Amino acid sequence: MIQQEAPRRDLYALIEAYFRTRFATGNPLITEAVNRMLAAGGKRIRPRFTLLAAEAAGAPAGDHLPLAAFMELIHVATLIHDDVVDHATTRRGVNATAVDFGNRISVLAGDYLFAWIFKNVTADHPHPIPHILSAALADITDGEVLQLKALGNLDLGVEEYVEIAGKKTASLFAASAACGAIAGGAPANVVAAVRSFGYAYGIAFQMQDDYLDMTSDEATVGKPVGNDLREKKMTIPVVLALAGADRDFRGDLERYYTGDDESPERVAGIVAAIGSHGGLTATRTAVAEYVGLAKAALAPLGNLPARAEFVAIADALLA
């Protein structure tokens, strides 16, 4: 039975304290590289999902901090690898790991971190938690490959975009919530609810990330604005702008995606054209739709305080 819970502590502060005082791998160099990434910031949404889901089952958040930390560390390992693949120089406003440690150490650090996480997960958590996390990692890798295959594909549709976003981004949000609920002893319907919430939230999160890449500033997003366009990624504003585009706009996008002019002026012109063809407005509508789906999935949580916190995190995407 799901229990009403006591007033909740600051979950973000709990996670930060855990990383400051208890996190260390068996390799000092890798621990240093990971700690630099952690110190650069982050909202710790994935581990917060784990702790909230555990609390929804009536379990104390503090009992599940190591599991929650693994969710953030999986994310960090994927970022370390992504920055090598994308030749990125900044992440969260600081040097990418590859800049400070080189590509070879960065790749090995990500590999080691994955192995270290799963060594601990399999030692401390019974089925199905290890399976859920290994499946999520397979999805993340599959999604990244699908995204690379879709570079410059102006025929990519919304369904294909959602498949990519679902695998590379939403799968870990869903797994984070599901594992927390299972570890806390939640019934199957609550596990399914928070997992569905995490998946829909993850789609909205990726869409919002795509939107911010075109509309925000480097200080806010922690990496160069317009980076997705420079990498010729098919993000949701591009996909939605193309849905009702005329030949001139499509032709201009084709020239951009096949050309090598990535000057700030050219990128700004593409962003303006995407906006004028409705891509930015339609993206905000799509984000709101997936936020709505995420919140609706939480019905089995009833009036638990955890539900209100999940909702608040989702609504923050619309701010």
Backbone as numpy.savetxt, mean C-alpha at the origin, in Angstrom:
# Nx Ny Nz CAx CAy CAz Cx Cy Cz
-17.41 -15.11 20.87 -18.26 -13.91 20.87 -17.38 -12.66 20.87
-17.75 -11.64 20.05 -17.00 -10.40 20.00 -17.34 -9.57 21.23
-16.31 -9.09 21.90 -16.50 -8.34 23.13 -16.34 -6.84 22.88
-17.05 -6.05 23.68 -16.81 -4.62 23.66 -15.45 -4.36 24.30
-14.71 -3.41 23.76 -13.35 -3.21 24.22 -13.21 -1.95 25.04
-12.16 -1.91 25.85 -11.85 -0.73 26.65 -11.32 0.38 25.75
-11.29 1.62 26.25 -10.73 2.71 25.44 -9.35 2.34 24.91
-9.14 2.58 23.64 -7.95 2.12 22.97 -6.76 3.05 23.16
-5.58 2.45 23.24 -4.36 3.23 23.28 -4.02 3.73 21.88
-2.99 4.57 21.80 -2.55 5.11 20.52 -1.80 3.99 19.78
-2.44 3.40 18.79 -1.84 2.27 18.09 -0.58 2.67 17.33
-0.59 3.85 16.74 0.60 4.32 16.03 1.78 4.40 16.99
1.55 4.96 18.18 2.62 5.10 19.16 3.12 3.73 19.61
2.21 2.77 19.77 2.62 1.42 20.15 3.55 0.81 19.11
3.19 0.99 17.85 4.00 0.43 16.76 5.36 1.09 16.71
5.39 2.42 16.83 6.67 3.13 16.79 7.56 2.72 17.95
6.98 2.57 19.12 7.77 2.16 20.28 8.33 0.75 20.07
7.55 -0.11 19.46 8.03 -1.47 19.18 9.25 -1.43 18.27
9.18 -0.66 17.20 10.30 -0.59 16.28 11.54 0.03 16.95
11.33 1.02 17.79 12.46 1.68 18.46 13.16 0.78 19.45
12.40 -0.05 20.14 12.96 -0.76 21.29 13.15 -2.26 21.09
12.44 -2.84 20.14 12.45 -4.31 20.06 12.84 -4.87 18.70
12.89 -4.03 17.66 13.17 -4.57 16.33 14.67 -4.71 16.09
15.08 -5.89 15.68 16.44 -6.14 15.23 16.44 -7.46 14.48
17.14 -7.50 13.35 17.33 -8.75 12.63 18.66 -9.35 13.08
19.03 -10.46 12.51 20.31 -11.06 12.84 21.48 -10.46 12.09
21.21 -9.44 11.25 22.27 -8.82 10.46 22.28 -7.32 10.73
23.32 -6.79 11.38 23.34 -5.37 11.76 23.22 -4.42 10.58
23.83 -4.74 9.44 23.76 -3.85 8.29 22.33 -3.77 7.76
21.65 -4.89 7.69 20.27 -4.90 7.21 19.36 -4.21 8.21
19.60 -4.44 9.50 18.82 -3.73 10.52 18.97 -2.23 10.37
20.19 -1.77 10.10 20.43 -0.33 9.91 19.67 0.19 8.69
19.74 -0.54 7.58 19.06 -0.11 6.36 17.55 -0.03 6.58
16.99 -1.03 7.26 15.55 -1.03 7.52 15.18 0.09 8.47
15.98 0.30 9.51 15.69 1.36 10.47 15.72 2.75 9.82
16.59 2.94 8.84 16.60 4.22 8.13 15.28 4.44 7.39
14.78 3.37 6.78 13.51 3.48 6.08 12.37 3.73 7.06
12.39 3.03 8.19 11.35 3.23 9.19 11.39 4.64 9.77
12.60 5.15 9.99 12.75 6.49 10.58 12.28 7.59 9.65
12.21 7.28 8.35 11.76 8.29 7.38 10.27 8.57 7.49
9.55 7.75 8.25 8.13 8.03 8.46 7.22 6.98 7.85
5.97 7.34 7.75 4.94 6.41 7.29 3.79 6.39 8.27
2.61 6.12 7.77 1.41 6.14 8.62 1.17 4.83 9.34
1.94 3.78 9.00 1.82 2.47 9.65 0.39 1.94 9.55
-0.24 2.14 8.40 -1.63 1.73 8.26 -1.77 0.22 8.31
-0.87 -0.50 7.67 -0.99 -1.96 7.63 -0.91 -2.56 9.04
0.10 -2.21 9.84 0.10 -2.76 11.20 -1.05 -2.26 12.06
-1.52 -1.05 11.80 -2.69 -0.57 12.54 -3.91 -1.43 12.21
-4.04 -1.84 10.96 -5.14 -2.74 10.59 -5.04 -4.05 11.38
-3.83 -4.57 11.52 -3.65 -5.82 12.27 -4.10 -5.65 13.71
-3.67 -4.57 14.34 -4.02 -4.36 15.75 -5.50 -4.05 15.92
-6.08 -3.27 15.02 -7.51 -2.98 15.12 -8.34 -4.25 14.95
-7.94 -5.09 14.01 -8.68 -6.33 13.78 -8.57 -7.26 15.00
-7.40 -7.30 15.62 -7.24 -8.11 16.83 -8.11 -7.57 17.96
-8.15 -6.25 18.08 -8.98 -5.63 19.12 -10.46 -5.86 18.86
-10.84 -5.90 17.60 -12.24 -6.19 17.27 -12.66 -7.57 17.77
-11.67 -8.46 17.91 -11.95 -9.80 18.43 -11.85 -9.85 19.95
-11.58 -8.70 20.57 -11.48 -8.65 22.02 -10.09 -8.90 22.56
-9.07 -8.93 21.68 -7.71 -9.19 22.11 -6.96 -7.89 22.37
-6.06 -7.84 23.36 -5.27 -6.62 23.60 -4.30 -6.37 22.44
-4.22 -5.13 22.01 -3.34 -4.79 20.90 -1.90 -5.15 21.19
-1.45 -4.90 22.42 -0.06 -5.15 22.77 0.37 -6.59 22.60
-0.58 -7.54 22.63 -0.24 -8.95 22.47 0.13 -9.30 21.04
-0.16 -8.41 20.10 0.02 -8.74 18.69 0.94 -7.76 17.96
1.76 -7.06 18.71 2.68 -6.10 18.09 3.70 -6.75 17.15
4.30 -7.88 17.52 5.25 -8.48 16.56 4.58 -8.82 15.22
3.38 -9.39 15.26 2.67 -9.71 14.02 2.38 -8.44 13.23
1.93 -7.41 13.92 1.67 -6.14 13.24 2.93 -5.58 12.61
4.05 -5.67 13.33 5.31 -5.16 12.80 5.72 -5.89 11.53
5.44 -7.20 11.45 5.78 -7.94 10.24 5.08 -7.36 9.02
3.85 -6.86 9.20 3.11 -6.29 8.06 3.84 -5.06 7.51
4.31 -4.21 8.41 5.05 -3.03 7.96 6.38 -3.42 7.34
7.03 -4.43 7.90 8.33 -4.85 7.38 8.21 -5.50 6.01
7.13 -6.24 5.77 6.90 -6.76 4.41 6.78 -5.59 3.45
6.02 -4.57 3.85 5.88 -3.38 3.01 7.23 -2.71 2.77
8.03 -2.57 3.81 9.34 -1.95 3.67 10.22 -2.75 2.70
10.20 -4.07 2.81 11.01 -4.89 1.92 10.59 -4.70 0.46
9.27 -4.61 0.22 8.82 -4.38 -1.16 9.27 -3.01 -1.67
9.28 -2.00 -0.79 9.72 -0.67 -1.21 11.20 -0.67 -1.55
12.00 -1.38 -0.76 13.44 -1.46 -1.04 13.66 -2.06 -2.42
12.95 -3.13 -2.73 13.08 -3.75 -4.05 12.53 -2.84 -5.15
11.38 -2.21 -4.90 10.78 -1.32 -5.90 11.74 -0.21 -6.30
12.44 0.36 -5.32 13.32 1.48 -5.62 14.51 1.05 -6.47
14.93 -0.19 -6.32 15.98 -0.71 -7.19 15.44 -0.89 -8.60
14.27 -1.53 -8.72 13.66 -1.77 -10.03 13.39 -0.46 -10.76
12.90 0.54 -10.02 12.50 1.81 -10.63 13.63 2.83 -10.70
14.82 2.47 -10.22 15.97 3.41 -10.19 15.61 4.67 -9.42
14.83 4.52 -8.36 14.39 5.68 -7.58 15.53 6.19 -6.71
15.54 7.49 -6.49 16.58 8.09 -5.66 16.05 8.58 -4.31
14.74 8.78 -4.21 14.16 9.23 -2.95 12.96 8.38 -2.58
12.74 8.27 -1.28 11.59 7.55 -0.75 11.25 8.19 0.59
9.99 8.63 0.73 9.55 9.28 1.95 10.42 10.50 2.29
10.88 11.17 1.24 11.62 12.41 1.44 13.09 12.23 1.77
13.59 11.00 1.81 15.00 10.75 2.10 15.58 9.88 0.99
16.88 9.64 1.05 17.51 8.80 0.05 16.89 7.41 0.04
16.66 6.89 -1.16 16.27 5.49 -1.28 17.40 4.62 -0.75
17.06 3.43 -0.29 18.07 2.54 0.29 19.21 2.28 -0.68
18.91 2.15 -1.96 19.94 1.87 -2.95 20.95 3.01 -3.08
20.52 4.23 -2.81 21.44 5.37 -2.88 22.50 5.26 -1.80
22.10 4.90 -0.60 23.03 4.84 0.53 23.78 3.52 0.63
23.17 2.43 0.16 23.78 1.12 0.36 24.13 0.41 -0.94
23.68 0.94 -2.08 23.94 0.31 -3.37 22.89 -0.73 -3.71
22.78 -1.04 -5.00 21.75 -1.96 -5.46 21.92 -3.37 -4.91
23.15 -3.85 -4.85 23.35 -5.24 -4.44 22.95 -5.45 -2.98
23.40 -4.54 -2.10 23.01 -4.65 -0.69 21.50 -4.48 -0.54
20.91 -3.58 -1.33 19.47 -3.33 -1.23 18.66 -4.56 -1.61
19.03 -5.20 -2.72 18.31 -6.41 -3.13 18.47 -7.51 -2.07
19.67 -7.68 -1.58 19.90 -8.70 -0.55 19.20 -8.35 0.75
19.13 -7.06 1.07 18.42 -6.64 2.29 16.95 -6.98 2.20
16.34 -6.70 1.04 14.93 -7.05 0.86 14.71 -8.54 0.94
15.60 -9.32 0.29 15.49 -10.77 0.33 15.62 -11.29 1.76
16.62 -10.79 2.46 16.86 -11.23 3.83 15.66 -10.91 4.71
15.12 -9.70 4.54 14.01 -9.28 5.38 12.79 -10.17 5.16
12.49 -10.50 3.90 11.39 -11.43 3.64 11.62 -12.76 4.35
12.83 -13.31 4.21 13.12 -14.61 4.81 13.05 -14.53 6.34
13.58 -13.46 6.90 13.57 -13.29 8.36 12.15 -13.19 8.89
11.30 -12.44 8.19 9.90 -12.31 8.59 9.22 -13.67 8.59
9.37 -14.42 7.51 8.64 -15.68 7.41 9.21 -16.75 8.34
10.50 -16.67 8.65 11.05 -17.56 9.66 10.34 -17.34 11.00
10.13 -16.09 11.35 9.48 -15.77 12.61 7.98 -16.03 12.57
7.34 -15.72 11.45 5.90 -15.95 11.35 5.58 -17.44 11.47
6.33 -18.26 10.75 6.04 -19.69 10.79 6.37 -20.30 12.16
7.31 -19.70 12.87 7.66 -20.21 14.20 6.62 -19.84 15.25
6.00 -18.68 15.09 5.15 -18.15 16.16 3.66 -18.17 15.87
3.26 -18.41 14.62 1.85 -18.31 14.28 1.39 -19.53 13.49
0.29 -20.16 13.91 -0.20 -21.36 13.22 -0.92 -21.01 11.93
-1.22 -22.05 11.17 -2.04 -21.92 9.97 -3.39 -21.29 10.38
-3.93 -20.37 9.53 -3.53 -20.05 8.16 -2.70 -18.78 8.02
-2.20 -18.20 9.11 -1.51 -16.91 8.99 -0.29 -16.98 8.06
0.61 -17.96 8.19 1.73 -18.00 7.24 1.28 -18.13 5.78
0.23 -18.92 5.56 -0.27 -19.08 4.19 -0.83 -17.77 3.65
-1.58 -17.04 4.47 -2.15 -15.76 4.02 -1.04 -14.79 3.63
0.01 -14.72 4.43 1.09 -13.78 4.14 1.91 -14.21 2.93
2.17 -15.51 2.79 2.93 -15.95 1.61 2.12 -15.75 0.34
0.80 -15.95 0.42 -0.06 -15.70 -0.74 -0.08 -14.22 -1.09
-0.09 -13.36 -0.07 -0.07 -11.92 -0.32 1.23 -11.51 -0.99
2.35 -12.08 -0.54 3.63 -11.74 -1.16 3.69 -12.20 -2.61
3.13 -13.37 -2.89 3.06 -13.83 -4.28 2.21 -12.88 -5.12
1.10 -12.42 -4.55 0.25 -11.46 -5.27 0.98 -10.15 -5.53
1.71 -9.67 -4.54 2.45 -8.41 -4.71 3.43 -8.52 -5.88
4.17 -9.61 -5.91 5.14 -9.80 -6.98 4.44 -9.94 -8.33
3.35 -10.70 -8.36 2.58 -10.86 -9.59 2.05 -9.51 -10.06
1.54 -8.70 -9.13 1.03 -7.39 -9.50 2.09 -6.48 -10.07
3.29 -6.54 -9.50 4.38 -5.72 -10.01 4.76 -6.13 -11.43
4.76 -7.44 -11.68 5.08 -7.92 -13.03 3.99 -7.49 -14.02
2.72 -7.60 -13.60 1.63 -7.16 -14.47 1.73 -5.67 -14.76
2.12 -4.90 -13.77 2.27 -3.46 -13.99 3.39 -3.17 -14.98
4.49 -3.89 -14.88 5.59 -3.70 -15.84 5.14 -4.07 -17.25
4.37 -5.16 -17.36 3.89 -5.56 -18.68 2.92 -4.55 -19.26
2.25 -3.77 -18.40 1.25 -2.81 -18.86 1.82 -1.43 -19.13
3.12 -1.24 -18.95 3.71 0.08 -19.17 3.38 0.57 -20.58
2.82 1.77 -20.65 2.54 2.38 -21.95 1.38 1.75 -22.71
0.63 0.84 -22.10 -0.49 0.18 -22.78 -1.74 1.04 -22.65
-1.99 1.86 -23.65 -3.12 2.78 -23.58 -4.46 2.08 -23.72
-4.45 0.79 -24.00 -5.69 0.03 -24.08 -6.05 -0.62 -22.74
-5.24 -0.41 -21.73 -5.53 -1.00 -20.42 -6.86 -0.46 -19.90
-7.72 -1.37 -19.47 -9.03 -0.97 -18.97 -9.07 -0.89 -17.46
-10.20 -0.44 -16.94 -10.35 -0.29 -15.49 -10.23 -1.64 -14.80
-10.82 -2.69 -15.37 -10.76 -4.01 -14.73 -9.32 -4.50 -14.62
-8.54 -4.30 -15.67 -7.14 -4.72 -15.63 -6.36 -3.89 -14.61
-6.67 -2.60 -14.56 -6.01 -1.74 -13.57 -6.32 -2.23 -12.15
-7.59 -2.52 -11.88 -7.99 -2.97 -10.55 -7.33 -4.30 -10.20
-7.16 -5.18 -11.17 -6.46 -6.44 -10.90 -5.03 -6.16 -10.44
-4.35 -5.25 -11.14 -2.97 -4.92 -10.77 -2.92 -4.29 -9.39
-3.78 -3.30 -9.15 -3.80 -2.61 -7.86 -4.19 -3.58 -6.74
-5.12 -4.47 -7.04 -5.54 -5.43 -6.04 -4.41 -6.33 -5.59
-3.58 -6.74 -6.54 -2.47 -7.63 -6.20 -1.31 -6.88 -5.55
-0.87 -5.81 -6.17 0.37 -5.19 -5.70 0.18 -4.31 -4.47
-1.04 -3.85 -4.21 -1.28 -2.95 -3.09 -2.32 -3.50 -2.12
-3.49 -3.84 -2.62 -4.60 -4.20 -1.73 -4.38 -5.52 -1.01
-3.64 -6.43 -1.62 -3.48 -7.76 -1.02 -2.85 -7.69 0.37
-1.87 -6.79 0.57 -1.21 -6.72 1.88 -2.10 -6.03 2.91
-2.87 -5.03 2.51 -3.84 -4.44 3.44 -4.84 -5.50 3.90
-5.34 -6.29 2.96 -6.31 -7.33 3.29 -5.69 -8.38 4.21
-4.48 -8.79 3.89 -3.81 -9.79 4.71 -3.52 -9.27 6.11
-3.13 -8.01 6.22 -2.83 -7.41 7.52 -4.05 -7.47 8.44
-5.19 -7.11 7.89 -6.42 -7.13 8.70 -6.85 -8.56 9.02
-6.81 -9.44 8.04 -7.25 -10.81 8.26 -6.38 -11.51 9.30
-5.07 -11.32 9.21 -4.17 -11.99 10.16 -4.40 -11.48 11.58
-4.64 -10.18 11.73 -4.93 -9.65 13.05 -6.20 -10.23 13.64
-7.22 -10.35 12.82 -8.48 -10.91 13.30 -8.31 -12.38 13.69
-7.60 -13.13 12.87 -7.38 -14.56 13.17 -6.57 -14.71 14.45
-5.50 -13.92 14.58 -4.66 -14.01 15.78 -5.44 -13.63 17.03
-6.40 -12.71 16.88 -7.20 -12.30 18.02 -8.33 -13.24 18.36
-8.56 -14.25 17.51 -9.61 -15.22 17.77 -10.98 -14.82 17.25
-11.05 -13.99 16.23 -12.34 -13.54 15.70 -13.05 -14.66 14.96
-14.39 -14.63 14.93 -15.15 -15.62 14.14 -14.94 -15.38 12.65
-15.29 -16.37 11.86 -15.01 -16.35 10.42 -15.63 -15.15 9.73
-16.85 -14.75 10.13 -17.51 -13.64 9.44 -16.78 -12.31 9.69
-16.17 -12.15 10.85 -15.42 -10.94 11.14 -14.09 -10.95 10.38
-13.45 -12.10 10.32 -12.21 -12.22 9.53 -12.50 -11.84 8.08
-13.59 -12.37 7.52 -13.94 -12.06 6.14 -14.27 -10.58 5.98
-14.92 -10.00 6.97 -15.30 -8.58 6.88 -14.08 -7.67 6.85
-13.15 -7.89 7.77 -11.99 -6.99 7.81 -11.08 -7.24 6.61
-11.06 -8.48 6.14 -10.26 -8.76 4.94 -10.85 -8.02 3.73
-12.16 -8.06 3.58 -12.81 -7.34 2.48 -12.61 -5.84 2.62
-12.70 -5.35 3.85 -12.41 -3.94 4.09 -11.01 -3.59 3.62
-10.03 -4.39 4.02 -8.65 -4.10 3.65 -8.43 -4.11 2.16
-9.10 -5.03 1.47 -8.93 -5.11 0.01 -9.51 -3.88 -0.67
-10.75 -3.52 -0.34 -11.37 -2.35 -0.96 -10.61 -1.08 -0.59
-10.18 -0.99 0.67 -9.37 0.16 1.08 -8.09 0.23 0.25
-7.46 -0.91 0.03 -6.21 -0.92 -0.73 -6.38 -0.43 -2.15
-7.49 -0.77 -2.79 -7.76 -0.26 -4.14 -7.91 1.26 -4.09
-8.69 1.74 -3.12 -8.87 3.19 -2.97 -7.54 3.87 -2.67
-6.73 3.26 -1.83 -5.43 3.80 -1.47 -4.54 3.96 -2.70
-4.49 2.92 -3.55 -3.66 2.99 -4.75 -4.17 4.04 -5.73
-5.49 4.13 -5.87 -6.05 5.16 -6.74 -5.71 6.56 -6.23
-5.81 6.73 -4.92 -5.48 8.02 -4.34 -4.00 8.33 -4.51
-3.16 7.32 -4.39 -1.72 7.50 -4.59 -1.44 7.94 -6.03
-2.15 7.34 -6.98 -2.01 7.74 -8.38 -2.43 9.20 -8.58
-3.52 9.58 -7.92 -4.03 10.94 -8.01 -3.02 11.94 -7.43
-2.49 11.62 -6.27 -1.54 12.53 -5.62 -0.26 12.67 -6.42
0.12 11.62 -7.13 1.33 11.70 -7.95 1.22 12.80 -8.99
0.00 13.13 -9.38 -0.21 14.16 -10.40 -0.58 15.51 -9.82
-1.03 15.55 -8.58 -1.64 16.79 -8.08 -0.97 17.35 -6.83
-0.10 16.56 -6.19 0.47 17.01 -4.93 1.86 17.60 -5.17
2.68 17.67 -4.11 4.04 18.17 -4.21 4.98 17.18 -3.56
6.28 17.30 -3.86 7.24 16.31 -3.40 7.32 16.25 -1.88
7.15 17.37 -1.22 7.22 17.39 0.24 6.10 16.55 0.85
4.96 16.49 0.17 3.81 15.74 0.69 3.93 14.25 0.41
4.29 13.90 -0.83 4.31 12.48 -1.20 5.65 11.81 -0.96
6.71 12.59 -0.69 7.99 12.01 -0.36 8.76 11.47 -1.54
8.34 11.77 -2.76 9.05 11.35 -3.96 8.68 12.34 -5.06
9.44 12.38 -6.15 9.16 13.37 -7.19 7.73 13.27 -7.73
7.06 14.41 -7.87 5.71 14.43 -8.42 5.79 14.14 -9.92
4.80 13.41 -10.42 4.81 13.01 -11.82 5.69 11.82 -12.10
6.16 11.17 -11.03 7.07 10.04 -11.19 6.43 8.90 -11.96
5.14 8.64 -11.72 4.46 7.55 -12.42 4.42 7.80 -13.92
4.18 9.04 -14.31 4.17 9.36 -15.73 5.56 9.19 -16.34
6.58 9.62 -15.62 7.95 9.46 -16.14 8.31 7.99 -16.31
7.75 7.14 -15.45 8.01 5.71 -15.57 7.06 5.03 -16.56
6.19 5.83 -17.19 5.24 5.35 -18.20 4.24 4.34 -17.65
3.89 4.49 -16.36 2.90 3.62 -15.76 1.50 4.04 -16.20
0.61 3.05 -16.28 -0.79 3.31 -16.60 -1.56 3.44 -15.29
-1.66 4.64 -14.79 -2.36 4.87 -13.53 -3.83 5.16 -13.80
-4.63 5.16 -12.73 -6.08 5.28 -12.92 -6.50 6.63 -13.52
-5.86 7.76 -13.23 -6.28 8.98 -13.93 -6.09 8.88 -15.44
-5.01 8.21 -15.87 -4.78 8.04 -17.31 -5.85 7.12 -17.90
-6.09 6.00 -17.23 -7.09 5.04 -17.73 -8.46 5.69 -17.86
-8.86 6.45 -16.85 -10.19 7.06 -16.86 -10.28 8.22 -17.85
-9.19 8.96 -18.01 -9.19 10.05 -19.00 -9.32 9.50 -20.41
-8.71 8.35 -20.66 -8.76 7.75 -21.99 -10.12 7.17 -22.31
-10.92 6.88 -21.28 -12.21 6.22 -21.49 -13.11 7.00 -22.43
-13.08 8.31 -22.35 -13.91 9.12 -23.24 -13.10 10.11 -24.04
-11.86 9.74 -24.36 -10.93 10.70 -24.97 -11.15 10.82 -26.48
-10.77 11.97 -27.00 -10.77 12.16 -28.45 -9.43 11.72 -29.03
-9.35 11.73 -30.36 -8.13 11.25 -31.03 -6.92 12.12 -30.70
-7.13 13.41 -30.59 -6.01 14.31 -30.32 -5.35 13.99 -28.98
-6.19 13.78 -27.96 -5.64 13.49 -26.64 -4.93 12.14 -26.65
-5.57 11.14 -27.23 -4.95 9.81 -27.27 -3.63 9.88 -28.04
-3.63 10.60 -29.15 -2.40 10.73 -29.93 -1.29 11.41 -29.15
-1.65 12.43 -28.38 -0.65 13.12 -27.58 -0.08 12.19 -26.52
-0.96 11.38 -25.90 -0.48 10.42 -24.90 0.43 9.36 -25.54
0.07 8.90 -26.73 0.91 7.92 -27.42 2.30 8.48 -27.69
2.35 9.74 -28.10 3.66 10.36 -28.36 4.45 10.49 -27.07
3.77 10.81 -25.98 4.48 10.93 -24.71 5.01 9.58 -24.25
4.16 8.56 -24.27 4.55 7.25 -23.75 5.61 6.57 -24.61
5.68 6.91 -25.88 6.70 6.30 -26.75 7.91 7.20 -26.92
7.84 8.44 -26.43 8.94 9.38 -26.59 9.85 9.42 -25.38
10.77 10.39 -25.40 11.72 10.50 -24.30 11.74 11.90 -23.69
10.72 12.70 -24.00 10.63 14.03 -23.40 9.91 13.91 -22.06
10.68 13.92 -20.98 10.12 13.84 -19.64 10.38 15.12 -18.86
10.48 16.22 -19.59 10.74 17.50 -18.95 9.56 17.89 -18.05
9.80 18.71 -17.04 8.70 19.14 -16.18 7.56 19.79 -16.96
7.91 20.54 -17.99 6.88 21.21 -18.79 6.01 20.19 -19.54
6.67 19.16 -20.08 5.91 18.15 -20.82 5.02 17.36 -19.88
5.56 16.97 -18.72 4.76 16.21 -17.75 3.59 17.06 -17.26
3.84 18.35 -17.00 2.76 19.23 -16.55 1.68 19.35 -17.61
2.07 19.37 -18.87 1.09 19.44 -19.95 0.23 18.19 -20.02
0.85 17.03 -19.81 0.09 15.78 -19.81 -0.89 15.74 -18.65
-0.44 16.17 -17.47 -1.33 16.20 -16.30 -2.52 17.12 -16.57
-2.25 18.29 -17.16 -3.34 19.23 -17.46 -4.33 18.61 -18.43
-3.82 17.89 -19.43 -4.70 17.25 -20.41 -5.53 16.14 -19.76
-4.92 15.39 -18.88 -5.66 14.35 -18.15 -6.78 14.98 -17.34
-6.46 16.10 -16.70 -7.49 16.80 -15.93 -8.61 17.32 -16.79
-8.27 17.90 -17.93 -9.31 18.48 -18.79 -10.18 17.41 -19.43
-9.69 16.19 -19.50 -10.48 15.08 -20.04 -11.15 14.26 -18.94
-11.20 14.82 -17.74 -11.98 14.23 -16.66 -11.29 13.16 -15.85
-10.01 12.89 -16.12 -9.34 11.79 -15.43 -9.17 12.02 -13.94
-8.89 13.24 -13.54 -8.66 13.52 -12.12 -9.97 13.50 -11.34
-11.00 14.12 -11.90 -12.31 14.12 -11.24 -12.86 12.71 -11.13
-12.74 11.94 -12.20 -13.23 10.56 -12.20 -12.47 9.70 -11.20
-11.18 10.00 -11.01 -10.40 9.25 -10.03 -10.91 9.49 -8.63
-11.21 10.74 -8.31 -11.74 11.03 -6.97 -13.08 10.33 -6.75
-13.89 10.24 -7.80 -15.16 9.52 -7.69 -14.92 8.04 -7.45
-13.94 7.47 -8.15 -13.62 6.05 -7.98 -13.08 5.77 -6.58
-12.24 6.67 -6.06 -11.74 6.51 -4.69 -12.92 6.47 -3.71
-13.86 7.40 -3.87 -15.02 7.44 -2.98 -15.84 6.16 -3.08
-15.96 5.61 -4.27 -16.73 4.37 -4.43 -16.08 3.22 -3.68
-14.77 3.10 -3.76 -14.10 2.01 -3.06 -14.04 2.24 -1.56
-13.97 3.49 -1.14 -14.08 3.78 0.30 -15.45 3.34 0.80
-16.49 3.61 0.01 -17.83 3.17 0.38 -17.93 1.66 0.49
-17.32 0.94 -0.46 -17.33 -0.52 -0.40 -16.59 -1.03 0.84
-15.48 -0.37 1.15 -14.71 -0.77 2.32 -15.53 -0.62 3.60
-16.18 0.51 3.74 -16.95 0.76 4.96 -18.14 -0.18 5.06
-18.77 -0.46 3.93 -19.92 -1.37 3.95 -19.53 -2.78 4.38
-18.31 -3.17 4.09 -17.86 -4.52 4.45 -17.76 -4.73 5.95
-17.73 -3.64 6.72 -17.52 -3.73 8.16 -18.80 -4.01 8.95
-19.92 -4.22 8.30 -21.19 -4.41 9.01 -21.13 -5.47 10.10
-20.44 -6.61 9.89 -20.41 -7.62 10.95 -19.74 -7.16 12.25
-19.02 -6.02 12.24 -18.38 -5.53 13.45 -19.36 -4.79 14.36
-20.57 -4.55 13.88 -21.56 -3.88 14.71 -21.11 -2.51 15.16
-21.23 -2.25 16.45 -20.87 -0.94 16.99 -19.53 -0.93 17.71
-18.68 -1.88 17.41 -17.37 -1.92 18.05 -16.57 -0.66 17.76
-15.82 -0.16 18.73 -14.96 1.00 18.47 -13.99 0.77 17.32
-13.53 -0.46 17.14 -12.61 -0.74 16.03 -13.23 -0.39 14.69
-14.54 -0.60 14.57 -15.20 -0.25 13.31 -15.09 1.24 13.04
-15.30 2.05 14.06 -15.21 3.50 13.88 -13.80 3.92 13.48
-12.80 3.25 14.02 -11.43 3.60 13.66 -11.10 3.18 12.24
-11.55 2.00 11.85 -11.38 1.58 10.45 -12.03 2.60 9.51
-13.25 3.02 9.84 -13.98 3.99 9.01 -13.23 5.31 8.93
-12.68 5.76 10.05 -11.95 7.03 10.06 -10.73 6.96 9.17
-10.03 5.83 9.18 -8.85 5.68 8.31 -9.29 5.72 6.85
-10.39 5.05 6.53 -10.87 5.06 5.15 -11.31 6.45 4.72
-12.06 7.14 5.57 -12.53 8.47 5.23 -11.39 9.47 5.03
-10.25 9.20 5.67 -9.11 10.10 5.52 -8.62 10.16 4.07
-8.89 9.12 3.30 -8.51 9.15 1.88 -9.30 10.20 1.11
-10.46 10.59 1.62 -11.32 11.54 0.92 -11.07 12.98 1.35
-10.23 13.15 2.36 -10.00 14.50 2.90 -9.28 15.36 1.87
